[in-house]
Structure formats: structure tokens, C-alpha cells
Amino acid sequence: MPVVDLLHLVVIAAGLIIGVWALIALRRTMPAGRFAVFGLASAGTLFGCAALSGEVGLLPPAAWFAVVMVAMLAGAVVAASRGRRSGRADTSV
């Protein structure tokens, strides 16, 4: 299995995990913002796979992998920190 195939799998797995986490874990702390995190993970996965297959120029595939992973993880970290800082009381039943 070439390294690029492994990087494809890592990008897909990271996008899936971050997207599912955003939809489930952020439903009370960020009801509308969770879709933005899910969209970022989805777009990062699609763009990452295209960049790793060589369809996007400017950088080599390994550099695109780093850029995409940092962007997806940064979105998840920002969402997690904003979700914790929310001082709203949970009034849902």
C-alpha cells in the first residue's frame, strides 16, 4: 500500500470522526455552529482527497495533507473551546 493511499485513509477517517463528533457532541453547546464544523470536516475531506491524488497544484501531496489536517483539527479545537465557554443554561428536556 503506497503512502498516498494511507494518507487518503487518514484524511477520510479524520473527516468522518470530526464530522460525527460535531453533530453529536456539539448539539447542546453549539446548536447552529455544529453544522459549520461538520461542513469544514466534509470540505476538508473532499479537498484533501483531491489534493492527495495530485489534482491540486502549488504544493506536494504531503504538504497538502498537513494543511488539510491542521485546518480540520483547528476547526474542531475552536468549536470545542467555544462550546465549553458557553455559559448558557441547558433548558431543553
CYANA upper distance limits for C-alpha pairs under 8 A (distance plus 0.5 A):
  1 MET  CA      5 ASP  CA      7.04
  1 MET  CA      6 LEU  CA      7.69
  2 PRO  CA      6 LEU  CA      7.26
  3 VAL  CA      7 LEU  CA      6.75
  4 VAL  CA      8 HIS  CA      6.71
  4 VAL  CA     52 LEU  CA      7.19
  4 VAL  CA     53 SER  CA      8.25
  4 VAL  CA     61 PRO  CA      8.34
  5 ASP  CA      9 LEU  CA      6.91
  6 LEU  CA     10 VAL  CA      6.79
  7 LEU  CA     11 VAL  CA      6.69
  7 LEU  CA     52 LEU  CA      8.13
  7 LEU  CA     65 PHE  CA      7.73
  8 HIS  CA     12 ILE  CA      6.69
  8 HIS  CA     48 GLY  CA      8.14
  8 HIS  CA     49 CYS  CA      6.36
  8 HIS  CA     52 LEU  CA      7.39
  9 LEU  CA     13 ALA  CA      6.49
 10 VAL  CA     14 ALA  CA      6.47
 11 VAL  CA     15 GLY  CA      6.56
 11 VAL  CA     45 THR  CA      6.36
 11 VAL  CA     48 GLY  CA      7.09
 11 VAL  CA     49 CYS  CA      7.68
 11 VAL  CA     65 PHE  CA      8.12
 11 VAL  CA     69 MET  CA      7.62
 12 ILE  CA     16 LEU  CA      6.60
 12 ILE  CA     45 THR  CA      6.21
 12 ILE  CA     49 CYS  CA      8.29
 13 ALA  CA     17 ILE  CA      6.54
 14 ALA  CA     18 ILE  CA      6.48
 14 ALA  CA     41 ALA  CA      8.47
 14 ALA  CA     45 THR  CA      8.46
 14 ALA  CA     69 MET  CA      8.40
 15 GLY  CA     19 GLY  CA      6.39
 15 GLY  CA     41 ALA  CA      5.32
 15 GLY  CA     42 SER  CA      6.61
 15 GLY  CA     44 GLY  CA      7.47
 15 GLY  CA     45 THR  CA      5.93
 15 GLY  CA     72 MET  CA      7.94
 16 LEU  CA     20 VAL  CA      6.57
 16 LEU  CA     41 ALA  CA      7.90
 16 LEU  CA     42 SER  CA      8.26
 17 ILE  CA     21 TRP  CA      6.49
 18 ILE  CA     22 ALA  CA      6.52
 18 ILE  CA     37 VAL  CA      8.37
 18 ILE  CA     38 PHE  CA      7.63
 18 ILE  CA     41 ALA  CA      6.76
 18 ILE  CA     72 MET  CA      8.26
 18 ILE  CA     76 ALA  CA      7.32
 19 GLY  CA     23 LEU  CA      6.83
 19 GLY  CA     37 VAL  CA      7.40
 19 GLY  CA     38 PHE  CA      4.97
 19 GLY  CA     39 GLY  CA      8.19
 19 GLY  CA     41 ALA  CA      6.16
 19 GLY  CA     42 SER  CA      7.54
 20 VAL  CA     24 ILE  CA      6.65
 20 VAL  CA     38 PHE  CA      8.00
 21 TRP  CA     25 ALA  CA      5.92
 21 TRP  CA     26 LEU  CA      7.90
 22 ALA  CA     26 LEU  CA      5.86
 22 ALA  CA     27 ARG  CA      8.13
 22 ALA  CA     34 ARG  CA      5.73
 22 ALA  CA     35 PHE  CA      7.86
 22 ALA  CA     37 VAL  CA      6.63
 22 ALA  CA     38 PHE  CA      6.40
 22 ALA  CA     76 ALA  CA      8.22
 23 LEU  CA     27 ARG  CA      6.69
 23 LEU  CA     34 ARG  CA      6.27
 23 LEU  CA     35 PHE  CA      7.44
 23 LEU  CA     38 PHE  CA      7.31
 26 LEU  CA     30 MET  CA      5.75
 26 LEU  CA     31 PRO  CA      7.10
 26 LEU  CA     33 GLY  CA      8.47
 26 LEU  CA     34 ARG  CA      6.21
 26 LEU  CA     80 ALA  CA      8.41
 26 LEU  CA     83 GLY  CA      7.41
 27 ARG  CA     31 PRO  CA      5.33
 27 ARG  CA     34 ARG  CA      7.22
 28 ARG  CA     90 ASP  CA      7.88
 29 THR  CA     83 GLY  CA      5.44
 29 THR  CA     84 ARG  CA      7.75
 29 THR  CA     86 SER  CA      7.07
 30 MET  CA     34 ARG  CA      6.26
 30 MET  CA     83 GLY  CA      6.46
 32 ALA  CA     36 ALA  CA      8.04
 33 GLY  CA     37 VAL  CA      7.14
 33 GLY  CA     79 ALA  CA      8.29
 34 ARG  CA     38 PHE  CA      6.67
 34 ARG  CA     79 ALA  CA      8.27
 35 PHE  CA     39 GLY  CA      6.44
 36 ALA  CA     40 LEU  CA      6.61
 37 VAL  CA     41 ALA  CA      6.72
 37 VAL  CA     75 GLY  CA      6.82
 37 VAL  CA     76 ALA  CA      7.20
 37 VAL  CA     79 ALA  CA      7.66
 38 PHE  CA     42 SER  CA      6.64
 39 GLY  CA     43 ALA  CA      6.46
 40 LEU  CA     44 GLY  CA      6.37
 40 LEU  CA     72 MET  CA      7.10
 40 LEU  CA     75 GLY  CA      7.75
 41 ALA  CA     45 THR  CA      6.58
 41 ALA  CA     72 MET  CA      6.23
 42 SER  CA     46 LEU  CA      6.82
 43 ALA  CA     47 PHE  CA      6.45
 44 GLY  CA     48 GLY  CA      6.12
 44 GLY  CA     68 VAL  CA      6.36
 44 GLY  CA     69 MET  CA      8.32
 44 GLY  CA     71 ALA  CA      8.08
 44 GLY  CA     72 MET  CA      6.91
 45 THR  CA     49 CYS  CA      6.61
 45 THR  CA     68 VAL  CA      8.35
 46 LEU  CA     50 ALA  CA      6.82
 47 PHE  CA     51 ALA  CA      6.50
 47 PHE  CA     68 VAL  CA      8.31
 48 GLY  CA     52 LEU  CA      6.48
 48 GLY  CA     64 TRP  CA      7.39
 48 GLY  CA     65 PHE  CA      6.89
 48 GLY  CA     68 VAL  CA      6.41
 49 CYS  CA     53 SER  CA      6.73
 50 ALA  CA     54 GLY  CA      7.15
 50 ALA  CA     55 GLU  CA      6.09
 50 ALA  CA     56 VAL  CA      7.20
 51 ALA  CA     55 GLU  CA      6.02
 51 ALA  CA     56 VAL  CA      5.35
 51 ALA  CA     57 GLY  CA      8.12
 51 ALA  CA     61 PRO  CA      6.65
 51 ALA  CA     64 TRP  CA      6.74
 51 ALA  CA     65 PHE  CA      8.26
 52 LEU  CA     56 VAL  CA      8.48
 52 LEU  CA     61 PRO  CA      5.23
 52 LEU  CA     62 ALA  CA      7.90
 52 LEU  CA     64 TRP  CA      7.39
 52 LEU  CA     65 PHE  CA      7.37
 53 SER  CA     61 PRO  CA      7.89
 54 GLY  CA     60 PRO  CA      8.37
 54 GLY  CA     61 PRO  CA      7.09
 59 LEU  CA     63 ALA  CA      6.52
 59 LEU  CA     64 TRP  CA      6.84
 60 PRO  CA     64 TRP  CA      6.99
 61 PRO  CA     65 PHE  CA      6.65
 62 ALA  CA     66 ALA  CA      6.97
 63 ALA  CA     67 VAL  CA      6.77
 64 TRP  CA     68 VAL  CA      6.54
 65 PHE  CA     69 MET  CA      6.58
 66 ALA  CA     70 VAL  CA      6.53
 67 VAL  CA     71 ALA  CA      6.67
 68 VAL  CA     72 MET  CA      6.70
 69 MET  CA     73 LEU  CA      6.52
 70 VAL  CA     74 ALA  CA      6.33
 71 ALA  CA     75 GLY  CA      6.72
 72 MET  CA     76 ALA  CA      6.89
 73 LEU  CA     77 VAL  CA      6.62
 74 ALA  CA     78 VAL  CA      6.59
 75 GLY  CA     79 ALA  CA      6.62
 76 ALA  CA     80 ALA  CA      6.55
 77 VAL  CA     81 SER  CA      6.63
 78 VAL  CA     82 ARG  CA      6.57
 79 ALA  CA     83 GLY  CA      6.40
 80 ALA  CA     84 ARG  CA      6.78
 81 SER  CA     85 ARG  CA      6.82
 82 ARG  CA     86 SER  CA      6.86
